[in-house]
Amino acid sequence: MKPVRSIVAAGFATLFILLTFAGCDRAGEDNSTLGTHTLTIVDTSGNKPMGGSVGTFHDDVTGVTTHTFESANGRYHIKLIDDVLTINGDQYLLKNPTDTIRIVDERIEINGVESRPEVP
């Protein structure tokens, strides 16, 4: 049985090496949810994902729900009120509750299409 143990140990060592080096020179990525929308932030510099805090506030008087994301490194300040998405002061209009939001460095993509700020 020793050969089997050696093969298994060698397999685990190889897997560890592959997993260790698989992330080198690749973009760091954070995934979260903002309301019903998937939020992905990508840093192509190869830095690890920056993390952050997500919050939701519902005002019972006005009936307005606000979703927020603040990146831990302070680079992104994101707010969603109804269908208006605000990223670092620029506003975008989301048309569907399933729209996906992806930020790649400074480029904003909604549903995989690069978007420019809109004035609602």
HELIX and SHEET records of a PDB file:
HELIX    1   1 LYS A    2  ALA A   22  1                                  21    
SHEET    1   A 5 GLY A  28  LEU A  34  0                                        
SHEET    2   A 5 HIS A  37  ASP A  43 -1                                        
SHEET    3   A 5 ILE A 101  VAL A 104  1                                        
SHEET    4   A 5 ARG A 107  ILE A 110 -1                                        
SHEET    5   A 5 VAL A 113  GLU A 114 -1                                        
SHEET    1   B 5 GLY A  52  ASP A  59  0                                        
SHEET    2   B 5 VAL A  64  SER A  71 -1                                        
SHEET    3   B 5 HIS A  77  ILE A  81 -1                                        
SHEET    4   B 5 VAL A  84  ILE A  87 -1                                        
SHEET    5   B 5 ASP A  90  LEU A  93 -1                                        
END                                                                             
